[in-house]
């Protein structure tokens, strides 16, 4: 009897420790697990980083954790709020009512469709974060470089390459 109780407790602890984000994308799930693991290493520093990264007050970040989120959940919640330009409280409310459905369903409920540009942005930010990159400066430089590589200069002549091997004059 004692042996069965031990295995039941060990199994329950293992299940609660292993986070399943259920985003519908294996890479995003894996990156969120990495974010979660790294965030747990120094939770107070992670919370401060989220506050700075997403430009939200620390009490708002804390409210994610009060709602039952772990570091990976808080990261994706704040990322969705940023991408969709929603108040963090809206994402927290959806989390509270729909967390059993997984982040894929919650993201859809919040307006992010699978395969959409917003979904790919979410996936890219999680990958950046899981690799330890801050994401803020990279996102800015990526946005600027992609615009110029497409030759998008808003009708102005700059003398720069249009990304097709031809110079605009």
C-alpha positions in Angstrom: 0.0 0.0 0.0 2.8 2.4 0.9 4.6 1.6 -2.4 1.4 2.5 -4.4 1.0 5.7 -2.5 4.6 6.7 -3.2 4.3 6.0 -7.0 1.0 7.9 -7.1 2.6 10.9 -5.4 5.7 10.7 -7.6 3.5 10.5 -10.8 1.4 13.5 -9.6 4.5 15.5 -8.9 5.9 14.7 -12.3 2.7 15.6 -14.1 2.4 18.9 -12.4 6.1 19.7 -13.1 5.9 18.9 -16.8 4.1 21.8 -18.4 2.0 21.3 -21.5 1.2 24.5 -23.2 -0.8 23.0 -26.1 -0.3 25.9 -28.5 -0.8 23.6 -31.5 2.9 24.0 -32.5 5.6 21.7 -31.2 8.4 24.3 -31.6 6.4 26.9 -29.7 5.6 24.5 -26.9 9.3 23.5 -26.6 10.4 27.1 -26.5 7.8 28.0 -23.8 9.1 25.1 -21.7 12.6 26.5 -22.0 11.4 30.0 -21.1 9.5 28.4 -18.1 12.6 26.5 -16.9 14.9 29.5 -17.2 12.3 31.8 -15.6 12.1 29.5 -12.6 15.9 29.7 -12.0 15.5 33.3 -10.8 11.9 34.2 -10.7 12.2 37.7 -9.3 14.7 38.7 -12.0 12.4 37.1 -14.6 9.4 39.1 -13.4 11.5 42.3 -13.6 12.6 41.4 -17.1 9.0 40.9 -18.2 8.0 44.2 -16.7 10.7 46.0 -18.6 10.3 44.0 -21.8 6.6 44.5 -22.1 6.5 47.9 -20.5 4.0 46.9 -17.9 4.1 47.7 -14.1 5.5 44.9 -12.0 2.2 44.5 -10.1 0.6 43.6 -13.5 3.3 41.0 -14.1 2.6 39.7 -10.5 -1.1 39.4 -11.3 -0.2 36.8 -14.0 1.4 34.7 -11.3 -1.4 35.3 -8.9 -3.8 33.9 -11.5 -1.8 30.7 -11.4 0.6 31.2 -14.4 4.1 29.9 -14.4 6.9 31.8 -16.1 6.2 30.4 -19.6 2.5 31.2 -19.2 3.2 34.8 -18.1 5.6 35.3 -21.0 3.0 34.1 -23.6 0.2 36.0 -21.9 2.2 39.3 -22.0 3.3 38.6 -25.6 -0.3 38.0 -26.7 -1.4 41.2 -25.0 1.3 43.1 -26.8 0.7 41.6 -30.2 -3.0 42.1 -30.0 -2.8 45.5 -28.2 -5.0 44.2 -25.4 -4.9 45.0 -21.7 -3.1 42.3 -19.8 -6.2 41.8 -17.6 -8.1 40.6 -20.7 -5.6 37.9 -21.3 -5.5 36.9 -17.6 -9.4 36.6 -17.6 -9.2 34.3 -20.7 -6.5 32.3 -19.0 -8.6 31.9 -15.8 -11.7 30.7 -17.8 -10.0 28.7 -20.6 -6.6 27.5 -19.4 -7.8 23.9 -19.6 -8.1 24.3 -23.4 -4.4 25.3 -23.8 -2.7 28.4 -25.2 -3.7 27.5 -28.8 -7.4 27.9 -28.0 -6.8 30.9 -25.8 -4.8 32.6 -28.5 -7.6 32.0 -31.0 -10.1 33.4 -28.4 -7.9 36.5 -28.2 -7.8 36.9 -32.0 -4.6 35.1 -33.0 -5.3 32.5 -35.7 -3.1 29.6 -36.4 -0.6 30.3 -39.1 -1.3 34.1 -39.0 1.4 36.7 -39.0 0.5 37.3 -35.3 1.0 33.6 -34.5 4.4 33.6 -36.3 5.4 36.7 -34.3 4.4 35.0 -31.1 6.4 31.9 -32.1 9.4 34.0 -33.0 9.4 35.9 -29.8 9.2 32.7 -27.8 12.1 31.3 -29.7 14.2 34.5 -29.1 13.4 34.4 -25.4 14.2 30.7 -25.1 17.6 31.4 -26.6 18.2 34.1 -24.0 17.8 37.1 -26.4 16.0 40.1 -25.2 14.0 40.4 -28.4 13.4 44.2 -28.2 16.3 45.5 -30.1 16.2 42.5 -32.5 12.6 43.1 -33.3 13.2 46.7 -34.1 16.2 46.0 -36.4 14.4 43.1 -38.0 11.4 45.3 -38.8 13.6 48.0 -40.3 15.7 45.6 -42.4 12.8 43.7 -43.7 11.1 47.0 -44.9 14.2 48.1 -46.7 14.9 44.7 -48.2 11.4 44.9 -49.8 12.3 48.2 -51.2 9.6 49.9 -49.2 10.7 53.5 -49.0 7.3 55.1 -49.2 7.9 56.6 -52.6 11.1 58.4 -51.7 14.3 57.9 -53.7 17.1 57.0 -51.4 19.9 55.6 -53.6 19.6 52.4 -51.6 19.2 48.9 -52.8 15.6 47.7 -53.2 16.6 44.2 -52.2 16.3 42.9 -55.8 19.8 43.7 -56.9 18.8 47.1 -58.4 19.6 50.4 -56.9 16.9 53.1 -56.7 18.0 56.6 -57.8 
